[in-house]
Amino acid sequence: MRQIGLTVLLLSLSNVFMTFAWYAHLRDLSGKPWFVAALASWGIAFFEYMLQVPANRIGYNVMSLGQLKILQEAITLSVFVPFAVYYMKEPFKLDYVWAGLCVLGAVYFIFRGN
């Protein structure tokens, strides 16, 4: 159980970096050339990988590859929605709730045998 908790923690932190790497430049570097945004994103993504790779290696000891992937997607959505609403100032949409329920369904189906 400790390995699952550590995996979730590391994947959550990694997703914060990933989300900033992929999307923050749309707000923060909007007037800059794309290659400046790419370089900034790569710099941020380094920290994502420094957390994500150990998370997957730890998680793979107690979960299947499919379970790791679906867990990653659930965490991604739970990080992305607050980022979109609070950092990017996007309006909250009910579609986020429906997407979240679909992802929860995926979590249920991939983990139901364990």
N, CA, C and O atoms as CSV, one atom per row, in Angstrom:
chain,resi,resn,atom,element,x,y,z
A,1,MET,N,N,0.820,-1.195,0.000
A,1,MET,CA,C,0.000,0.000,0.000
A,1,MET,C,C,0.866,1.263,0.000
A,1,MET,O,O,0.501,2.271,-0.604
A,2,ARG,N,N,2.019,1.200,0.684
A,2,ARG,CA,C,2.934,2.343,0.735
A,2,ARG,C,C,3.441,2.693,-0.657
A,2,ARG,O,O,3.586,3.869,-0.990
A,3,GLN,N,N,3.716,1.665,-1.480
A,3,GLN,CA,C,4.206,1.904,-2.833
A,3,GLN,C,C,3.150,2.596,-3.694
A,3,GLN,O,O,3.481,3.447,-4.520
A,4,ILE,N,N,1.900,2.236,-3.505
A,4,ILE,CA,C,0.825,2.887,-4.265
A,4,ILE,C,C,0.711,4.350,-3.855
A,4,ILE,O,O,0.580,5.228,-4.708
A,5,GLY,N,N,0.761,4.612,-2.555
A,5,GLY,CA,C,0.690,5.997,-2.087
A,5,GLY,C,C,1.847,6.837,-2.601
A,5,GLY,O,O,1.651,7.983,-3.006
A,6,LEU,N,N,3.046,6.279,-2.588
A,6,LEU,CA,C,4.213,6.995,-3.094
A,6,LEU,C,C,4.087,7.220,-4.595
A,6,LEU,O,O,4.451,8.283,-5.099
A,7,THR,N,N,3.578,6.231,-5.302
A,7,THR,CA,C,3.358,6.370,-6.744
A,7,THR,C,C,2.381,7.493,-7.029
A,7,THR,O,O,2.632,8.324,-7.902
A,8,VAL,N,N,1.276,7.531,-6.313
A,8,VAL,CA,C,0.268,8.582,-6.509
A,8,VAL,C,C,0.861,9.957,-6.199
A,8,VAL,O,O,0.632,10.912,-6.940
A,9,LEU,N,N,1.613,10.058,-5.122
A,9,LEU,CA,C,2.233,11.336,-4.757
A,9,LEU,C,C,3.200,11.806,-5.842
A,9,LEU,O,O,3.128,12.953,-6.283
A,10,LEU,N,N,4.100,10.930,-6.272
A,10,LEU,CA,C,5.079,11.311,-7.287
A,10,LEU,C,C,4.413,11.636,-8.628
A,10,LEU,O,O,4.811,12.584,-9.305
A,11,LEU,N,N,3.404,10.854,-9.008
A,11,LEU,CA,C,2.696,11.141,-10.255
A,11,LEU,C,C,1.944,12.464,-10.166
A,11,LEU,O,O,1.869,13.201,-11.149
A,12,SER,N,N,1.390,12.767,-9.003
A,12,SER,CA,C,0.677,14.038,-8.826
A,12,SER,C,C,1.639,15.221,-8.968
A,12,SER,O,O,1.343,16.189,-9.670
A,13,LEU,N,N,2.782,15.135,-8.303
A,13,LEU,CA,C,3.780,16.210,-8.409
A,13,LEU,C,C,4.304,16.314,-9.841
A,13,LEU,O,O,4.486,17.414,-10.363
A,14,SER,N,N,4.540,15.185,-10.460
A,14,SER,CA,C,5.005,15.182,-11.845
A,14,SER,C,C,3.988,15.828,-12.764
A,14,SER,O,O,4.357,16.532,-13.703
A,15,ASN,N,N,2.716,15.597,-12.504
A,15,ASN,CA,C,1.662,16.179,-13.336
A,15,ASN,C,C,1.570,17.686,-13.192
A,15,ASN,O,O,1.208,18.378,-14.144
A,16,VAL,N,N,1.889,18.201,-12.024
A,16,VAL,CA,C,1.923,19.656,-11.864
A,16,VAL,C,C,2.967,20.246,-12.816
A,16,VAL,O,O,2.695,21.210,-13.531
A,17,PHE,N,N,4.163,19.655,-12.814
A,17,PHE,CA,C,5.205,20.126,-13.730
A,17,PHE,C,C,4.795,19.936,-15.187
A,17,PHE,O,O,5.001,20.825,-16.013
A,18,MET,N,N,4.214,18.778,-15.504
A,18,MET,CA,C,3.801,18.504,-16.873
A,18,MET,C,C,2.772,19.509,-17.358
A,18,MET,O,O,2.864,20.013,-18.478
A,19,THR,N,N,1.803,19.795,-16.524
A,19,THR,CA,C,0.749,20.714,-16.915
A,19,THR,C,C,1.316,22.103,-17.167
A,19,THR,O,O,0.944,22.759,-18.140
A,20,PHE,N,N,2.209,22.554,-16.303
A,20,PHE,CA,C,2.849,23.853,-16.531
A,20,PHE,C,C,3.703,23.822,-17.799
A,20,PHE,O,O,3.699,24.782,-18.569
A,21,ALA,N,N,4.432,22.731,-18.020
A,21,ALA,CA,C,5.281,22.630,-19.205
A,21,ALA,C,C,4.444,22.678,-20.484
A,21,ALA,O,O,4.836,23.314,-21.463
A,22,TRP,N,N,3.312,22.018,-20.473
A,22,TRP,CA,C,2.504,21.931,-21.682
A,22,TRP,C,C,1.656,23.168,-21.937
A,22,TRP,O,O,1.424,23.525,-23.092
A,23,TYR,N,N,1.190,23.829,-20.881
A,23,TYR,CA,C,0.164,24.855,-21.093
A,23,TYR,C,C,0.482,26.247,-20.572
A,23,TYR,O,O,-0.079,27.214,-21.088
A,24,ALA,N,N,1.351,26.405,-19.577
A,24,ALA,CA,C,1.577,27.729,-18.985
A,24,ALA,C,C,2.152,28.722,-19.988
A,24,ALA,O,O,1.902,29.923,-19.882
A,25,HIS,N,N,2.919,28.234,-20.960
A,25,HIS,CA,C,3.486,29.144,-21.955
A,25,HIS,C,C,2.413,29.829,-22.788
A,25,HIS,O,O,2.661,30.890,-23.362
A,26,LEU,N,N,1.224,29.240,-22.863
A,26,LEU,CA,C,0.140,29.862,-23.612
A,26,LEU,C,C,-0.275,31.198,-22.989
A,26,LEU,O,O,-0.742,32.104,-23.680
A,27,ARG,N,N,-0.096,31.298,-21.675
A,27,ARG,CA,C,-0.400,32.536,-20.965
A,27,ARG,C,C,0.858,33.375,-20.752
A,27,ARG,O,O,0.873,34.573,-21.036
A,28,ASP,N,N,1.896,32.740,-20.256
A,28,ASP,CA,C,3.071,33.471,-19.793
A,28,ASP,C,C,4.023,33.892,-20.902
A,28,ASP,O,O,4.724,34.895,-20.765
A,29,LEU,N,N,4.058,33.152,-21.985
A,29,LEU,CA,C,5.000,33.458,-23.069
A,29,LEU,C,C,4.269,33.686,-24.394
A,29,LEU,O,O,4.826,33.430,-25.461
A,30,SER,N,N,3.046,34.159,-24.331
A,30,SER,CA,C,2.226,34.269,-25.535
A,30,SER,C,C,2.827,35.204,-26.585
A,30,SER,O,O,2.584,35.012,-27.776
A,31,GLY,N,N,3.598,36.203,-26.180
A,31,GLY,CA,C,4.194,37.123,-27.140
A,31,GLY,C,C,5.568,36.709,-27.626
A,31,GLY,O,O,6.171,37.397,-28.450
A,32,LYS,N,N,6.067,35.595,-27.125
A,32,LYS,CA,C,7.409,35.120,-27.473
A,32,LYS,C,C,7.334,34.120,-28.626
A,32,LYS,O,O,6.292,33.506,-28.851
A,33,PRO,N,N,8.452,33.956,-29.364
A,33,PRO,CA,C,8.469,32.939,-30.426
A,33,PRO,C,C,8.264,31.546,-29.846
A,33,PRO,O,O,8.555,31.301,-28.675
A,34,TRP,N,N,7.764,30.642,-30.669
A,34,TRP,CA,C,7.438,29.292,-30.207
A,34,TRP,C,C,8.656,28.574,-29.640
A,34,TRP,O,O,8.521,27.805,-28.688
A,35,PHE,N,N,9.846,28.806,-30.201
A,35,PHE,CA,C,11.021,28.079,-29.729
A,35,PHE,C,C,11.424,28.508,-28.320
A,35,PHE,O,O,12.023,27.719,-27.589
A,36,VAL,N,N,11.107,29.738,-27.926
A,36,VAL,CA,C,11.350,30.168,-26.541
A,36,VAL,C,C,10.422,29.384,-25.609
A,36,VAL,O,O,10.838,28.917,-24.549
A,37,ALA,N,N,9.174,29.250,-26.018
A,37,ALA,CA,C,8.211,28.466,-25.231
A,37,ALA,C,C,8.647,27.000,-25.161
A,37,ALA,O,O,8.528,26.362,-24.115
A,38,ALA,N,N,9.148,26.474,-26.273
A,38,ALA,CA,C,9.596,25.079,-26.289
A,38,ALA,C,C,10.773,24.869,-25.334
A,38,ALA,O,O,10.805,23.886,-24.593
A,39,LEU,N,N,11.723,25.778,-25.352
A,39,LEU,CA,C,12.872,25.651,-24.453
A,39,LEU,C,C,12.448,25.758,-22.986
A,39,LEU,O,O,12.920,24.996,-22.142
A,40,ALA,N,N,11.561,26.700,-22.690
A,40,ALA,CA,C,11.062,26.839,-21.320
A,40,ALA,C,C,10.307,25.573,-20.902
A,40,ALA,O,O,10.466,25.084,-19.783
A,41,SER,N,N,9.491,25.057,-21.808
A,41,SER,CA,C,8.723,23.842,-21.510
A,41,SER,C,C,9.641,22.649,-21.284
A,41,SER,O,O,9.403,21.851,-20.377
A,42,TRP,N,N,10.675,22.515,-22.086
A,42,TRP,CA,C,11.622,21.412,-21.898
A,42,TRP,C,C,12.316,21.521,-20.548
A,42,TRP,O,O,12.561,20.512,-19.886
A,43,GLY,N,N,12.629,22.741,-20.144
A,43,GLY,CA,C,13.254,22.926,-18.832
A,43,GLY,C,C,12.347,22.489,-17.695
A,43,GLY,O,O,12.802,21.883,-16.725
A,44,ILE,N,N,11.068,22.796,-17.819
A,44,ILE,CA,C,10.092,22.386,-16.802
A,44,ILE,C,C,9.866,20.873,-16.863
A,44,ILE,O,O,9.746,20.210,-15.832
A,45,ALA,N,N,9.809,20.342,-18.081
A,45,ALA,CA,C,9.536,18.915,-18.265
A,45,ALA,C,C,10.635,18.037,-17.668
A,45,ALA,O,O,10.375,16.892,-17.299
A,46,PHE,N,N,11.848,18.554,-17.570
A,46,PHE,CA,C,12.923,17.792,-16.935
A,46,PHE,C,C,12.501,17.367,-15.525
A,46,PHE,O,O,12.706,16.220,-15.127
A,47,PHE,N,N,11.916,18.298,-14.781
A,47,PHE,CA,C,11.504,17.996,-13.413
A,47,PHE,C,C,10.324,17.031,-13.390
A,47,PHE,O,O,10.197,16.217,-12.475
A,48,GLU,N,N,9.461,17.127,-14.403
A,48,GLU,CA,C,8.367,16.164,-14.514
A,48,GLU,C,C,8.932,14.753,-14.638
A,48,GLU,O,O,8.494,13.840,-13.937
A,49,TYR,N,N,9.895,14.577,-15.523
A,49,TYR,CA,C,10.467,13.248,-15.737
A,49,TYR,C,C,11.248,12.754,-14.528
A,49,TYR,O,O,11.299,11.551,-14.272
A,50,MET,N,N,11.848,13.655,-13.794
A,50,MET,CA,C,12.591,13.249,-12.596
A,50,MET,C,C,11.657,12.693,-11.519
A,50,MET,O,O,12.105,11.977,-10.623
A,51,LEU,N,N,10.387,13.012,-11.598
A,51,LEU,CA,C,9.391,12.464,-10.670
A,51,LEU,C,C,8.604,11.312,-11.300
A,51,LEU,O,O,8.298,10.322,-10.636
A,52,GLN,N,N,8.283,11.456,-12.581
A,52,GLN,CA,C,7.428,10.486,-13.247
A,52,GLN,C,C,8.112,9.144,-13.447
A,52,GLN,O,O,7.489,8.102,-13.250
A,53,VAL,N,N,9.378,9.149,-13.834
A,53,VAL,CA,C,10.076,7.882,-14.075
A,53,VAL,C,C,10.174,7.054,-12.788
A,53,VAL,O,O,9.844,5.868,-12.816
A,54,PRO,N,N,10.617,7.632,-11.660
A,54,PRO,CA,C,10.618,6.819,-10.432
A,54,PRO,C,C,9.213,6.388,-10.011
A,54,PRO,O,O,9.031,5.285,-9.495
A,55,ALA,N,N,8.223,7.252,-10.229
A,55,ALA,CA,C,6.844,6.886,-9.878
A,55,ALA,C,C,6.411,5.640,-10.631
A,55,ALA,O,O,5.845,4.719,-10.042
A,56,ASN,N,N,6.674,5.609,-11.932
A,56,ASN,CA,C,6.282,4.446,-12.720
A,56,ASN,C,C,7.077,3.201,-12.342
A,56,ASN,O,O,6.534,2.096,-12.351
A,57,ARG,N,N,8.338,3.363,-12.015
A,57,ARG,CA,C,9.156,2.214,-11.618
A,57,ARG,C,C,8.673,1.642,-10.282
A,57,ARG,O,O,8.633,0.426,-10.099
A,58,ILE,N,N,8.310,2.526,-9.357
A,58,ILE,CA,C,7.784,2.080,-8.063
A,58,ILE,C,C,6.406,1.446,-8.253
A,58,ILE,O,O,6.134,0.364,-7.734
A,59,GLY,N,N,5.547,2.127,-8.998
A,59,GLY,CA,C,4.187,1.649,-9.199
A,59,GLY,C,C,4.101,0.332,-9.939
A,59,GLY,O,O,3.201,-0.469,-9.687
A,60,TYR,N,N,5.034,0.102,-10.855
A,60,TYR,CA,C,5.021,-1.121,-11.651
A,60,TYR,C,C,5.301,-2.363,-10.806
A,60,TYR,O,O,5.036,-3.486,-11.237
A,61,ASN,N,N,5.835,-2.159,-9.609
A,61,ASN,CA,C,6.046,-3.286,-8.692
A,61,ASN,C,C,4.743,-3.802,-8.106
A,61,ASN,O,O,4.673,-4.952,-7.672
A,62,VAL,N,N,3.702,-2.962,-8.088
A,62,VAL,CA,C,2.447,-3.345,-7.441
A,62,VAL,C,C,1.222,-3.185,-8.343
A,62,VAL,O,O,0.121,-3.580,-7.960
A,63,MET,N,N,1.401,-2.613,-9.532
A,63,MET,CA,C,0.290,-2.407,-10.467
A,63,MET,C,C,0.705,-2.866,-11.856
A,63,MET,O,O,1.891,-2.970,-12.169
A,64,SER,N,N,-0.289,-3.135,-12.672
A,64,SER,CA,C,-0.006,-3.470,-14.066
A,64,SER,C,C,0.264,-2.178,-14.849
A,64,SER,O,O,0.005,-1.077,-14.364
A,65,LEU,N,N,0.774,-2.334,-16.036
A,65,LEU,CA,C,1.034,-1.180,-16.889
A,65,LEU,C,C,-0.256,-0.420,-17.198
A,65,LEU,O,O,-0.273,0.811,-17.192
A,66,GLY,N,N,-1.322,-1.147,-17.465
A,66,GLY,CA,C,-2.619,-0.523,-17.730
A,66,GLY,C,C,-3.131,0.262,-16.536
A,66,GLY,O,O,-3.675,1.355,-16.689
A,67,GLN,N,N,-2.956,-0.295,-15.353
A,67,GLN,CA,C,-3.383,0.405,-14.142
A,67,GLN,C,C,-2.577,1.686,-13.942
A,67,GLN,O,O,-3.129,2.721,-13.567
A,68,LEU,N,N,-1.277,1.614,-14.190
A,68,LEU,CA,C,-0.443,2.821,-14.071
A,68,LEU,C,C,-0.918,3.903,-15.033
A,68,LEU,O,O,-0.996,5.076,-14.669
A,69,LYS,N,N,-1.236,3.503,-16.265
A,69,LYS,CA,C,-1.650,4.483,-17.273
A,69,LYS,C,C,-2.979,5.128,-16.907
A,69,LYS,O,O,-3.116,6.348,-17.001
A,70,ILE,N,N,-3.944,4.348,-16.497
A,70,ILE,CA,C,-5.254,4.903,-16.145
A,70,ILE,C,C,-5.138,5.768,-14.892
A,70,ILE,O,O,-5.777,6.816,-14.806
A,71,LEU,N,N,-4.332,5.344,-13.924
A,71,LEU,CA,C,-4.083,6.166,-12.745
A,71,LEU,C,C,-3.485,7.509,-13.158
A,71,LEU,O,O,-3.889,8.557,-12.653
A,72,GLN,N,N,-2.519,7.471,-14.082
A,72,GLN,CA,C,-1.898,8.694,-14.590
A,72,GLN,C,C,-2.946,9.617,-15.212
A,72,GLN,O,O,-2.919,10.826,-14.981
A,73,GLU,N,N,-3.855,9.065,-15.989
A,73,GLU,CA,C,-4.885,9.883,-16.640
A,73,GLU,C,C,-5.832,10.505,-15.619
A,73,GLU,O,O,-6.239,11.657,-15.770
A,74,ALA,N,N,-6.180,9.755,-14.587
A,74,ALA,CA,C,-7.052,10.300,-13.542
A,74,ALA,C,C,-6.354,11.441,-12.804
A,74,ALA,O,O,-6.969,12.467,-12.516
A,75,ILE,N,N,-5.080,11.259,-12.504
A,75,ILE,CA,C,-4.319,12.310,-11.832
A,75,ILE,C,C,-4.176,13.519,-12.750
A,75,ILE,O,O,-4.294,14.660,-12.304
A,76,THR,N,N,-3.924,13.267,-14.026
A,76,THR,CA,C,-3.782,14.365,-14.987
A,76,THR,C,C,-5.023,15.249,-14.995
A,76,THR,O,O,-4.911,16.474,-14.958
A,77,LEU,N,N,-6.185,14.646,-15.043
A,77,LEU,CA,C,-7.415,15.433,-15.057
A,77,LEU,C,C,-7.613,16.175,-13.742
A,77,LEU,O,O,-8.074,17.316,-13.741
A,78,SER,N,N,-7.273,15.544,-12.630
A,78,SER,CA,C,-7.453,16.206,-11.333
A,78,SER,C,C,-6.472,17.354,-11.133
A,78,SER,O,O,-6.734,18.249,-10.330
A,79,VAL,N,N,-5.351,17.349,-11.845
A,79,VAL,CA,C,-4.413,18.472,-11.799
A,79,VAL,C,C,-4.796,19.523,-12.837
A,79,VAL,O,O,-4.714,20.723,-12.573
A,80,PHE,N,N,-5.214,19.068,-14.021
A,80,PHE,CA,C,-5.499,19.992,-15.116
A,80,PHE,C,C,-6.674,20.923,-14.834
A,80,PHE,O,O,-6.598,22.117,-15.123
A,81,VAL,N,N,-7.744,20.397,-14.282
A,81,VAL,CA,C,-8.949,21.231,-14.083
A,81,VAL,C,C,-8.667,22.417,-13.160
A,81,VAL,O,O,-8.996,23.543,-13.531
A,82,PRO,N,N,-8.076,22.222,-11.977
A,82,PRO,CA,C,-7.747,23.406,-11.167
A,82,PRO,C,C,-6.757,24.349,-11.865
A,82,PRO,O,O,-6.873,25.568,-11.742
A,83,PHE,N,N,-5.797,23.797,-12.588
A,83,PHE,CA,C,-4.854,24.629,-13.339
A,83,PHE,C,C,-5.595,25.490,-14.361
A,83,PHE,O,O,-5.359,26.695,-14.455
A,84,ALA,N,N,-6.486,24.868,-15.119
A,84,ALA,CA,C,-7.228,25.602,-16.152
A,84,ALA,C,C,-8.086,26.702,-15.542
A,84,ALA,O,O,-8.152,27.810,-16.074
A,85,VAL,N,N,-8.735,26.399,-14.440
A,85,VAL,CA,C,-9.658,27.352,-13.822
A,85,VAL,C,C,-8.913,28.454,-13.075
A,85,VAL,O,O,-9.206,29.635,-13.262
A,86,TYR,N,N,-7.962,28.082,-12.236
A,86,TYR,CA,C,-7.320,29.077,-11.363
A,86,TYR,C,C,-6.116,29.768,-11.984
A,86,TYR,O,O,-5.910,30.961,-11.761
A,87,TYR,N,N,-5.318,29.042,-12.758
A,87,TYR,CA,C,-4.109,29.651,-13.318
A,87,TYR,C,C,-4.368,30.274,-14.692
A,87,TYR,O,O,-3.946,31.396,-14.975
A,88,MET,N,N,-5.070,29.522,-15.531
A,88,MET,CA,C,-5.338,30.010,-16.884
A,88,MET,C,C,-6.615,30.847,-16.968
A,88,MET,O,O,-6.912,31.430,-18.011
A,89,LYS,N,N,-7.364,30.901,-15.874
A,89,LYS,CA,C,-8.595,31.699,-15.790
A,89,LYS,C,C,-9.665,31.263,-16.797
A,89,LYS,O,O,-10.446,32.081,-17.284
A,90,GLU,N,N,-9.684,29.977,-17.095
A,90,GLU,CA,C,-10.728,29.416,-17.951
A,90,GLU,C,C,-11.979,29.205,-17.102
A,90,GLU,O,O,-11.870,28.902,-15.914
A,91,PRO,N,N,-13.149,29.358,-17.685
A,91,PRO,CA,C,-14.356,29.091,-16.894
A,91,PRO,C,C,-14.504,27.599,-16.604
A,91,PRO,O,O,-14.164,26.756,-17.435
A,92,PHE,N,N,-15.016,27.284,-15.414
A,92,PHE,CA,C,-15.295,25.893,-15.085
A,92,PHE,C,C,-16.456,25.431,-15.951
A,92,PHE,O,O,-17.452,26.138,-16.100
A,93,LYS,N,N,-16.321,24.243,-16.517
A,93,LYS,CA,C,-17.370,23.694,-17.377
A,93,LYS,C,C,-17.881,22.397,-16.775
A,93,LYS,O,O,-17.119,21.614,-16.209
A,94,LEU,N,N,-19.146,22.190,-16.902
A,94,LEU,CA,C,-19.735,20.940,-16.445
A,94,LEU,C,C,-19.126,19.748,-17.189
A,94,LEU,O,O,-19.127,18.627,-16.680
A,95,ASP,N,N,-18.613,19.994,-18.382
A,95,ASP,CA,C,-17.962,18.921,-19.139
A,95,ASP,C,C,-16.777,18.321,-18.382
A,95,ASP,O,O,-16.460,17.146,-18.567
A,96,TYR,N,N,-16.122,19.113,-17.534
A,96,TYR,CA,C,-15.035,18.573,-16.708
A,96,TYR,C,C,-15.572,17.505,-15.753
A,96,TYR,O,O,-14.914,16.496,-15.501
A,97,VAL,N,N,-16.748,17.737,-15.240
A,97,VAL,CA,C,-17.365,16.755,-14.334
A,97,VAL,C,C,-17.671,15.472,-15.095
A,97,VAL,O,O,-17.377,14.377,-14.615
A,98,TRP,N,N,-18.258,15.602,-16.279
A,98,TRP,CA,C,-18.607,14.413,-17.071
A,98,TRP,C,C,-17.345,13.660,-17.476
A,98,TRP,O,O,-17.307,12.431,-17.416
A,99,ALA,N,N,-16.309,14.394,-17.891
A,99,ALA,CA,C,-15.037,13.748,-18.247
A,99,ALA,C,C,-14.450,13.041,-17.032
A,99,ALA,O,O,-13.934,11.929,-17.145
A,100,GLY,N,N,-14.527,13.683,-15.874
A,100,GLY,CA,C,-14.028,13.078,-14.647
A,100,GLY,C,C,-14.763,11.797,-14.304
A,100,GLY,O,O,-14.147,10.826,-13.865
A,101,LEU,N,N,-16.067,11.785,-14.499
A,101,LEU,CA,C,-16.840,10.564,-14.240
A,101,LEU,C,C,-16.453,9.445,-15.201
A,101,LEU,O,O,-16.389,8.279,-14.810
A,102,CYS,N,N,-16.197,9.798,-16.444
A,102,CYS,CA,C,-15.738,8.787,-17.410
A,102,CYS,C,C,-14.391,8.218,-16.994
A,102,CYS,O,O,-14.176,7.008,-17.070
A,103,VAL,N,N,-13.480,9.083,-16.553
A,103,VAL,CA,C,-12.167,8.619,-16.112
A,103,VAL,C,C,-12.314,7.760,-14.857
A,103,VAL,O,O,-11.622,6.751,-14.715
A,104,LEU,N,N,-13.208,8.149,-13.948
A,104,LEU,CA,C,-13.450,7.310,-12.766
A,104,LEU,C,C,-13.970,5.935,-13.166
A,104,LEU,O,O,-13.635,4.929,-12.541
A,105,GLY,N,N,-14.798,5.901,-14.218
A,105,GLY,CA,C,-15.251,4.616,-14.740
A,105,GLY,C,C,-14.084,3.785,-15.236
A,105,GLY,O,O,-14.030,2.578,-14.999
A,106,ALA,N,N,-13.143,4.429,-15.927
A,106,ALA,CA,C,-11.948,3.726,-16.405
A,106,ALA,C,C,-11.127,3.199,-15.228
A,106,ALA,O,O,-10.616,2.079,-15.271
A,107,VAL,N,N,-11.004,4.011,-14.181
A,107,VAL,CA,C,-10.283,3.575,-12.980
A,107,VAL,C,C,-10.969,2.346,-12.388
A,107,VAL,O,O,-10.310,1.369,-12.030
A,108,TYR,N,N,-12.278,2.402,-12.289
A,108,TYR,CA,C,-13.013,1.261,-11.741
A,108,TYR,C,C,-12.732,-0.003,-12.554
A,108,TYR,O,O,-12.397,-1.044,-11.988
A,109,PHE,N,N,-12.869,0.086,-13.881
A,109,PHE,CA,C,-12.723,-1.114,-14.708
A,109,PHE,C,C,-11.306,-1.661,-14.692
A,109,PHE,O,O,-11.123,-2.878,-14.712
A,110,ILE,N,N,-10.296,-0.798,-14.658
A,110,ILE,CA,C,-8.925,-1.286,-14.706
A,110,ILE,C,C,-8.473,-1.869,-13.360
A,110,ILE,O,O,-7.605,-2.741,-13.317
A,111,PHE,N,N,-9.072,-1.379,-12.260
A,111,PHE,CA,C,-8.675,-1.857,-10.931
A,111,PHE,C,C,-9.646,-2.872,-10.330
A,111,PHE,O,O,-9.357,-3.401,-9.257
A,112,ARG,N,N,-10.759,-3.164,-10.953
A,112,ARG,CA,C,-11.791,-4.008,-10.327
A,112,ARG,C,C,-11.345,-5.416,-10.031
A,112,ARG,O,O,-11.913,-6.060,-9.148
A,113,GLY,N,N,-10.356,-5.919,-10.727
A,113,GLY,CA,C,-9.903,-7.287,-10.485
A,113,GLY,C,C,-8.960,-7.394,-9.299
A,113,GLY,O,O,-8.666,-8.499,-8.843
A,114,ASN,N,N,-8.483,-6.270,-8.794
A,114,ASN,CA,C,-7.500,-6.314,-7.691
A,114,ASN,C,C,-8.168,-6.090,-6.361
A,114,ASN,O,O,-7.499,-6.094,-5.327
